[in-house]
């Protein structure tokens, strides 16, 4: 009888040791999902409420930037990608646990997505890529971690491959198969203390990394960085209008869905966080996405950010400009650039791919570019079938040296045609610009 009771208890209590947080593709191309699972498979996600306090960040944002908003969907937490360039990281202090007669321990989780050699300082335990394909480094507090246990989930394999990092914190993995990869690393920190009033003897840290690899076209050669292509993208990024020392702003907003008008107020804080007040949930959700995108593209990014690129072809006279591809990018990003302007953006996210085609930019007072008219098209990544197309028009107003949104009109065609507008008025800065 006791055996039956113990077995029932074991089945009723989730095995925390077998679950980790992962950042994986969401249900559509605008979202990523944070899940609690043994492996990076959203279909295997469970116990979402146990990770409700997970904090998610844009990896390009500063350490002081607030956590991104997330929405529960089934057993996953969906996070809207703040900008097409963004990748995300997540962290969670789970709590103090005790297993049988073993000493109690504090459990901490970390996760990120994307292949990059840049460390995320928010993650005490981190996995980064090197410049060599299939080579990775594990970092503990920013320094190489030797003898770390590595489990790697490779596409089409049921069981993970196992590695041990060398004295430089390095390990290698065959990343030629196409699909989603997931890497997990464990580290035990011998450091005792208390958390939420509970004592622990050591800290167990788990970190994960996910990235996707595409299948090269037949006969396609492996690309290496072309400094001229990387420079082309860097110059186009630097030519965009951005908010330097941004204090945040608020504005009255009018939302019009095919003639149905609602009014509220929007707040964009200095760190990029967006609040929408006094609108019903559907309209607030749409307005928050539009305002978040507007703000995300205007917020200043680190000038030192470098993106290795190569030219996609030798064609120099295309009407939309020179085609370049981003190397070691899990979103398979590519651009067309003309006259120091990003004219086309292509990415694959989950089961969809999208293209942004810029029809017109406007120059601000400093001669930097603001978007005026552009088209976004979504396709099924497997079949190539067109899913939807949106045409957007944006206008701007100048206030105390900042280009703030004045209006945005979006005409979307999928199962039907829908026109939505967002109009701003009564703009007010939330404080004095830093350094002014």
N, C-alpha and C positions, 0 to 999 in steps of 0.2 A: 504493500500500500504506500509506504513511504517513497519507494522508487517511482511510483506513478505520480505522486504529488510533486516530487522534485523535477520529473520530466515535464510536467505541465507548467511549472514555474519557468523552466528554461525556455519552453516554447513561447511563453507569454511575454518574456522580457527580451527586447532587442539586443543583439550582440554589438555593443558600441565599438568593440575592437575591430569588427569587420566592416565598419562604415567610416567613410571619409567624405570631406566636401570636395566637390569637383565643379568647375565652370565649364559648361558644355553648350553646344548650339541649342537655341530655343526653338519654339514651334514655327517662327518666321524669321526673316532676315533682320528684323529690327531689334531682336531680343537675344540675350544669352540667358542661360538658366544655371542657378546654383542648386546642386542636388546633394543628398546624403545617401551614399551608396558604396558598395564594395568596389565597383568599377565605374568608369565614365560612360554610363549608359542611362539615359533619362528614363528608359522603360523600367529600369531596376530601382529607381529612386523610391525611397520610403522615409517615414518619420520626419516629414518636413517641419513639423512644429518643434522638433528638438533643435533645429538650427535657425529658429526664427530670429535670433539675435545676431546672425552673421552680418558682418559689415562688408560692403562691396564698393570698390573704388575704380575709377579710371586710372590705369597705371601711369598715365602721363601727368596726372594731377599732383599737386603738392601734398606733403604729408598732412597739412592742416585742413585739406579739403574734406567736407562732410561726406558721409557715406551716401551712395546713390540709393534712390528709392527702389523698392522691390515689391512685387505683387505675387501672392500665392496662387499657383495654378496647379491643381492636383497635388502631387507630392514634390513639386519644384517651386523655386522662387524665381520669378522672371524679372530681369533687369533690362530696361531699355538702354540700348547703346547710345551714349551721349553724342557721339559723332562717328562718321564712317571710319575715321582713323583709330578709334578707341579700341583698346583691349582692357580686360578687367582682371582685378585680383580680389580675393576675399579672405577674411580672417575671422576666427571665432575662438574664444576661450570657452570651452565646453563645460568645464567644472571639475570638481574633485570626485574621483571614482575609486572604488576598492574592489578587488577581485579575490575572493576567497581569503586565504591567509596572507596574501601579498600586501606589502605596505600600500597605503593610499597614495594616489598620484594625481597631479593636475594634468588635464588633457587640453592641448591646443591644436587647432587646425588652421591650415593655410591652403590657398589654391590660387592658381592663375591660369590664363590662357595666352597662347601666342609664343612664337619663337623669337627671342631677343636675347642679346648679350648683356642687357642692362638690368641690374638688380632692382627689385622693388623693396625699398627700405622699410615698408610696412610689414614685410614678411621676415621674421627672424630666421626661418628656414626656407630657402629659395632654390629653385632650379632654373638655370639659364643655359642658353645655347652658346656655342662657340662659333667661330668663323668656319669651322670644318663641319661639313654635313654629317649628321648623325652623332655628333660629339656634344656632350653636355657636362656642365659643372654644377655641383651642389655647394651652396654657400650657407654657412652658419654665422649669423651676425656679420655678414659681408665678407667672411673669409672662407677659403676652401675647406671642405669637411671631408676628411679621409675616413675610409672604412664604414661609410654609410650604406645602409641596406636600401637597395633600389628594386622596385617592382615595376615592370613596364608592360602595359597592355597594348598589344600590337594588332592591327586590323586582321581579322579572319583567324585569330588564335584564341582558343578558349581559356588557356591558362597563361598567366603573366610570365614574361622572361625576367630573370633575376640577375642583378649585377651588384658589385661592391665597388665603391669609389676608390681610386688610387690615392696616393699621397697628395696629389694636386686637386683632389675632389672631383676627378674626371671619371666618366664612363662613356661607353660608345653603344650605339644601337643602330640596327639596320632600319632606316626610314624610307626605303624604296617602295614598299607596298602602299597603295593609295588607301586613304581612310582616316578615321579619327584615332589618335594615339593618346594614351594616358600614362603618366609616370607618377609613381608615388615613392616618397622617401620618408624614413623614420629616423628620429634622433632623440635620445634620452639625455636630458640635462639633470645632472646631480645637484639639485638646488631645492632645499626644503623651505616651506613657508605655510601661509594660510591663504585661502581664497573663500570669500563669502562666509567667513567664520569656521571653515573646515580646514584642518591641517593636512598637509601632504608631505611626502618624503622626497619625491622627485617630480620632474615635468616630462611628459611625453609629447613630442612635437611630431606632427605629420603634415607634409606638404604635398600638393599634387600640381601637375602641369598637364594641360591638354593642348593639342594642336592637330591640324588636319594637313594631310599631304595629298596633293593631286597627282593624277597619272599623266606623265609627259606624253605629248603627241608622238606618234611613231616617227622616228628619225630625228626628233628634236634634240639638239645638243644641250648639255648642261651649261647654264648661263653663269657667268661670273660678273662681278660688279664692273660697270663702266663708270668711272668718275664723272664723265660728262653727263650721263643720264642722272646720276645722283644729284649733281649740281643743278640740273634743270628743274628737278622737283623742289629742291631746297629754295631756289630763287622764286619759284612760283608761290610757295608757301609764305615766304617773307614779303611777297607783294600783296598779300591779302590784308584787308583792314582788320585790325584787332583792337580789343579794349586793353590798353595798358593802365595799370594801377586802378583797376575798375572798382568803384565803390558799391555797385549794385544800383538798381533802379526799380521803380514801381510805375504802373500805368493802368488807367481804366481800359478795359477791353470790351469789344463788341464781337460776339461770335454769331455768324449767320450761316445756318445749314439750309440751303435751298429755300431761302426766304423766311425761315424761322429764326428770329433774333433773340439772343440772350446777352445779358451784360454782367460783368464781374470785374475783378481787379487781379492783375498779375504782379508778382514780385520776383525779380531776379536778383539773388544775393551775390555778394562779391566772389564767393567761391563757385558760382554757377548753379547753385540750388534754385529750383523754381517752385513757387507757390501759386496756385490758382484758387481764388476765393469767389464764392457766391454764384457758382455755376453748377448745373446738375452733373452727375458723374460722367455721362457720355461726352458731353461738351467739354468738361474740365479735363478729361483724359486726352482728348484731341488737342486742346489748347496747350496743355502741359507738354505734349510731344513736340508741337510746333515751336513753342517758346524755348524749350530745352535745346532743340536743334539750332535755332537762331543764336542762342547764347553760346552753345558749345563751339560753334564755328568762329565766334568773335573773341572768345577768351584767349588771352595770350598764352602761347606754348613756349617751352624752353627753347631758346635760340640754338642751343647746342645739339638738339635732336638731329641725328643723322639717319637717313634711310637708304641703305644700299640698293641700287637699281641697275637695270640694264636696258638697252634699247630693244624693243620687241621686234623691229625689222629695220630695213634700210630706207623705208619710205619717208622722205622729208617734206613732201608737198601735199600731205593729206589736208583737207579743208579744216579739220579739227585739231591739227597739230601733230607733233612727234609723239609716237607711242612708246611708253616705257613700262616695264614691269618691275614690281618690287620683289626682291629676292628674300627667300626664307620667310615667306608670309603665309600664315595658315588661311587667310581669306583670299588668297590668289589675286591680290590687288594689282590693277594696272591703270595707267592714266594716259590721257593725251594732253599735251601742253603746247600752247601757242601764245606768243607775245607775253611771256611771264604770267600766263593765266592757266589754271587747271580747267580745261574745257570738257574733259570726260573722265569719269571715275567708273571702274568696273570692279565688282567684288562678288565672291560666292560665300554665302553664309547658310550652313545647314543644307536644306533641300531647295534653296532658292539662290538665284544670282540676280544682281541688279546693275543697272547702268544709269548714271547721272550725266546728262548732257546739258551743258551750260550754253544757252543761246545768247545771253547778253550779261555783261557786268557793267557797273557804273563806278566811276572814280570818286573817292571822297576828297576832302580838302587837302589831304596830304598826297594825293595821287595814288592811293592804294585802292584795291578793287573790292567792291561790294556786289553780291549777287542781285540781279534784277529779274531775269527770266531763265528757267531751267526745266528740264523734263526728267522724271524718274520712271524707269521701266523695270518691271519684275518678271523673271522667267522661271519656270520649273527647271532646276539644274540638271535633271536627268533627261527629260523629254525635249527641252528647249521651247516648250509652249509658252507663249506670252500670257501672263496672269493679269497684270494691270498696268496702267500708265497714268501718271499724274503730271500735270503741267502747273508750275508754280510761278507766281509773280510777286516780287517783294519790293517795298519802298522803305525809305529810311529818312530820319530827321536827325539834325545835329543839335546836341545839347551839351554845353560845357566841354567841348572837345571829344565827345563820344557819339558814334553813329548808332542810334537806337532805332529799333523797328517801328515803322509807322503803319504798314499794312502787309498782309499776306493773303493771297488768293490761291486756292488749290482746286483744280478741276481734275477729278479722278474718273477714269473709265475702267470698269471691270465688268460686273454683271449689269450695271447700269451706269449712267453718268451722274455724278454728284458734284456740286459746286459748294465750297465752304470758304468763308473769309474770316479773317481775324484782323480787327482794326484797333489800333492803340491811340490813346489820347491822354492828356493830363500827365505827361511824363514827369517823374520826379526822381532825382538821384537820392540814394539812401544815405549818403554821407559825402564828405569831401574826398575827392580822389587822393590817394596816398601820394605824398611828395609834392602836392600842388598847393 
